[in-house]
Structure formats: structure tokens, C-alpha cells
Amino acid sequence: MFVELKYYSTFVELINFNPMQLSKAEEQLMQLLWKHKRAIMKDLIEAYPNPKPATTTVATLLKRMQDKGFVDYKQEGRSREYFPLVKKKDYFSKQVNGLIKSFFNNDTAQFASFFTQETDLSKEQLEELKKIIDSEIQKKK
């Protein structure tokens, strides 16, 4: 099982070095697109928690995300149906690998040590991570 959903926000907070990375506002919108898979502007705005952003704000974010190659749209009459071009798992993987390379000198053990010690994981969460690691070790044999 891939653990990106449980620890995603922890990783994202640590990563702010890639110019082609999404801003926090863009990432929030991208999360909505990943969840809905395809959505028109009205649906995206409705999916935001209150206070809802202005339509122009969402339109600007979508344009920037399109320019960066993260989203595209299909014209449906007078509406645009937006969809992600990047899979959540791929984005997450790229960001984590960039984090390990930039902040931990490409040393995954150093990253794992930092992550397990600094994120205040419960015993159950550590045991779950251990199971995942043990499973991956078995696959490599």
C-alpha cells in the first residue's frame, strides 16, 4: 500500500524548491480535480470550503496550472470541463524524490530517519510503516 494520502501534507510542507511545483492555492485546486477527475468551473468552486474563492481567482489558477502542464480542458458548449494531466501518485512521487535529493543528499535512510523521528508518529503508524517496508524487502528477494 502506498502511504501518500496519510503523509501527503507533511511532505508538501517541506517542499518549496521546484519552480514547476504547484503553489499552495494551485495544489488545493489540483486536489479537487484529482478527487473529481473532471469538473467544470462551477463544480470546482462548489467543492471549495467556505469562504469560496472568486470565479476569477479559480480561472487564474487553472490558467497557471494549464501553462505548467498540470491540467487541460475540453470545451463543452459554453463551459470548459477541466481534468488533470498529472496523476496524484506521480506528482507526489516526484515531489518526495526531489525532497530527498535536495534536502537529504539523495540519502533515503537519512530521510526515513528524519521522517520517523520528526513527524510524531504513533506506535501504530510506525508499525504500519514497518509492515510496508518489510513487504517491500520481501518483494526484492
C-alpha distance (Angstrom), angle and dihedral (degrees) to the residues before:
residue distance angle dihedral
M1 . . .
F2 3.79 . .
V3 3.81 113.0 .
E4 3.80 99.6 -152.3
L5 3.79 96.3 114.0
K6 3.79 96.3 53.9
Y7 3.79 97.2 46.5
Y8 3.80 101.4 25.5
S9 3.79 97.4 109.8
T10 3.81 91.4 49.4
F11 3.79 91.3 56.2
V12 3.78 94.1 43.0
E13 3.80 92.2 54.5
L14 3.80 89.5 55.9
I15 3.80 95.6 50.3
N16 3.79 120.9 78.9
F17 3.79 104.9 129.3
N18 3.82 107.8 87.6
P19 3.82 115.1 88.6
M20 3.82 90.6 -156.4
Q21 3.75 89.5 53.9
L22 3.76 120.1 109.3
S23 3.79 119.3 -101.4
K24 3.81 116.1 -122.7
A25 3.81 90.7 -98.6
E26 3.82 92.0 47.5
E27 3.77 90.9 47.1
Q28 3.79 91.8 51.8
L29 3.80 89.0 53.1
M30 3.81 91.6 44.7
Q31 3.81 89.3 53.7
L32 3.81 88.0 56.7
L33 3.80 91.5 49.5
W34 3.80 92.1 48.5
K35 3.79 89.0 51.0
H36 3.82 95.4 47.3
K37 3.82 96.1 33.5
R38 3.85 90.5 -154.3
A39 3.79 126.7 23.0
I40 3.77 143.4 160.6
M41 3.81 120.8 -129.5
K42 3.83 93.4 -98.9
D43 3.82 91.7 54.6
L44 3.79 92.1 47.9
I45 3.79 93.0 51.3
E46 3.81 91.1 47.1
A47 3.81 89.7 52.2
Y48 3.82 92.2 59.1
P49 3.78 118.4 95.2
N50 3.81 117.5 -115.4
P51 2.94 129.1 -48.8
K52 3.81 89.8 52.0
P53 3.81 117.5 -147.1
A54 3.79 120.7 -115.4
T55 3.78 117.5 -93.8
T56 3.80 89.6 -117.7
T57 3.81 90.5 54.8
V58 3.80 92.4 52.9
A59 3.82 90.9 44.6
T60 3.82 90.2 52.8
L61 3.81 92.0 48.4
L62 3.80 91.5 49.1
K63 3.81 91.3 49.9
R64 3.81 91.6 50.6
M65 3.80 90.5 47.0
Q66 3.79 90.2 49.1
D67 3.82 90.4 50.4
K68 3.81 88.7 52.0
G69 3.81 91.3 50.6
F70 3.79 97.5 -113.1
V71 3.82 99.8 114.0
D72 3.76 141.2 18.0
Y73 3.78 135.3 -179.1
K74 3.77 142.5 -138.7
Q75 3.78 117.8 -140.6
E76 3.82 109.7 -121.7
G77 3.81 107.0 -176.5
R78 3.79 105.1 -64.5
S79 3.82 93.9 -16.8
R80 3.76 132.1 77.4
E81 3.78 118.0 -135.8
Y82 3.80 107.3 -149.5
F83 3.79 124.6 -154.2
P84 3.82 135.7 174.9
L85 3.79 119.7 -102.4
V86 3.81 92.3 -168.6
K87 3.80 122.6 63.0
K88 3.78 116.0 -127.5
K89 3.80 91.9 -125.5
D90 3.82 91.3 51.7
Y91 3.81 92.6 48.9
F92 3.77 92.0 47.2
S93 3.80 92.8 47.0
K94 3.79 92.7 50.0
Q95 3.79 92.0 48.7
V96 3.81 94.0 48.5
N97 3.81 92.4 46.7
G98 3.81 89.7 49.3
L99 3.78 89.8 49.6
I100 3.80 92.0 51.4
K101 3.79 91.8 47.2
S102 3.81 96.3 45.6
F103 3.78 103.0 37.8
F104 3.80 104.0 24.6
N105 3.83 101.6 37.2
N106 3.81 89.9 -112.4
D107 3.83 89.1 -62.7
T108 3.80 107.3 139.2
A109 3.81 92.6 -174.4
Q110 3.80 90.1 56.8
F111 3.80 89.1 49.0
A112 3.82 92.6 48.5
S113 3.78 90.8 49.1
F114 3.79 92.2 50.3
F115 3.80 92.8 44.8
T116 3.80 95.7 50.0
Q117 3.80 94.0 44.7
E118 3.80 100.6 40.7
T119 3.81 103.8 40.7
D120 3.81 97.4 64.3
L121 3.80 94.1 -125.7
S122 3.78 118.3 -173.2
K123 3.78 121.4 -119.3
E124 3.81 89.1 -104.6
Q125 3.80 92.2 52.7
L126 3.81 91.3 48.9
E127 3.81 90.0 49.6
E128 3.81 89.9 50.5
L129 3.81 90.6 51.4
K130 3.81 89.8 48.3
K131 3.82 90.0 53.8
I132 3.80 90.4 50.6
I133 3.80 91.6 49.3
D134 3.82 92.0 46.1
S135 3.80 89.7 50.4
E136 3.81 91.4 51.2
I137 3.82 90.3 48.7
Q138 3.81 89.7 53.9
K139 3.80 90.9 51.4
K140 3.82 90.1 55.0
K141 3.81 94.7 54.8
